[in-house]
Amino acid sequence: MTDTTRQKAEAALKDIEDVTAVVLPEPSSALVPLEKANKKVSAEIEKRMAEIDMENTQSIIEFGSAAQAELQVISQDMLAGVRNKDVGPAGDSLRNIVTTIRGFSISEMDMRRERSWWEKLLGRMAPAAKFMARYEDVQGQIDKITDNLLGHEHTLLKDIKSLDKLYEKTLEFYDELALYISAGEAKLAELDDTIIPAKEAEVAGAPEDQGVIKAQELRDLRAARDDLERRVHDLKLTRQVTMQSLPSIRLVQENDKSLVTKINSTLVNTVPLWETQLAQAVTIQRSAEAAKAVKSATDLTNELLTANAENLQEANRMVRKEMERGVFDIEAVKSANATLIATIEESLAIADEGKAKRAAAEEELIKMEAELKETLAAATSRGTASAHNMASSVPGG
C-alpha cells in the first residue's frame, strides 16, 4: 500500500468515528389529536387545517403533499449521485485482497527448491527469481486494490451522511404526516359535528326556490368530506410506510458503517500487517540465501585448509627425505662404478679386437699387394711379347 493511501485512510478515521457516533432518534408512533395537543402542536395542526378548502377539491387532493417535497428533493439527489457514480461493491475489493494474498503460494517462498523437469522444460524461472517476481506482482495488486478500497470508503462515508440527512428528513416527514392526519381528523370531526349539521339545518329551512341549490351544496360538502376522509386515510397509509422505511434506512446505514469501519481497519491495520509478513518472507529467504552463501564460503575455506594441510604434509615429507639423502646415493654410485668398469672393460676388449683386426688386415694388405705386383708383372710380360710379334709381321717393317 502506498504512503498516500495509508495517510488518506488514517485521515478518514476521524470522519468514520464521527459518523458512527451519530445516534438517530426513534420515531413516535402515537398520533396526538387536536384536543390533546399542547399549545405549540395545536397551532401547527390548526395551521394545516387552514389549508383545507372544502369548496376547492384540489386543496383536498393536495392536502399533505407539501410535507413530502423536501424529502423528495433529497431522495432525487441521492439517486442522481448513484447514477453518476461508477463504483463496484466494496466487498469485492476486500475479497480480491484475500484472493491475492492466498494466491501467494507458500511453496514458492522456498528459494532453495530445485526446478522440476517440467519447469526446466517450459523454461520457467528459478524459484528465487520467481519468488521476487511474484512478490512484486502481489504488491502491485495490493496497491491497486487498496486504492479502490479507499475510494469505496469515501463513497460510503458520503452515503452514510446522506442517509443521516435522509433519515432526518424522513422522520420530519413522518412527524409532519402526523400533524396533517391530526388536522384532517380534526377537520372531519368539525365537519361531522358542526359544519354538515349546520348545512343540513340550512337546507331544511331554506325557501323552496333555494332548496335545490342548498341541497346540492350539502351533497357537495358531503362528497368533499368523503374525499377528505379518503385523503386522510391515504396519509395514514403513507405514514405507516414511512415508519417502515425508517428502520430500513437505519439498517442500510448500519451496514455501511460496519463496512466502512472494516475497510478502514483493513487499510490501517490488516494490509500493513500483510505487507509486513510478506516483507519478512522476502527477508527470511534472503537471509537463507546469505546463510547458504556463507556456508559455501566456510565449506570452501575448510576444504582449502584440509587440502593445504595435506599438501603441506606431502611436501614436508618430500623435502625432509631429500634433505636426509646424500649428494649421491650409494646405490647410484655403485651402479655408476659398475657401469664405468664395464665400459672400460668393453673399451679394452673393443681395442684388442680392433688391434687384432688391424693386424689381420695388414697381413691381408701385404698379401693383396704381392698378388697385385705379380699380376702386374705378368701383364707386362704378355704385353711386350705381343708388340714384338706385331712388328715382325708388318711388311717393310
Secondary structure by P-SEA (a helix, b strand, c coil): ccaaaaaaaaaaaaaaaaaaabbbbbbbccccccccccaaaaaaaaaaaaacccccaaaaaacccccaaaaaaaaaaaaaaaaacccccaaaaaaaaaaaaaacccccccccccccaaaaaaccccaaaaaaaaaaaaaaaaaaaaaaaaaaaaaaaaaaaaaaaaaaaaaaaaaaaaaaaaaaaaaaaaaaccaaaaaaaaaaaccccaaaaaaaaaaaaaaaaaaaaaaaaaaaaaaaaaaaaaaaaaaaaaaaaaaaaaaaaaaacaaaaaaaaaaaaaaaaaaaaaaaaaaaaaaaaaaaaaaaaaaaaaaaaaaaaaaacccccaaaaaaaaaaaaaaaaaaaaaaaaaaaaaaaaaaaaaaaaaaaaaaaaaaaaaaaaaaaaaaaacccc
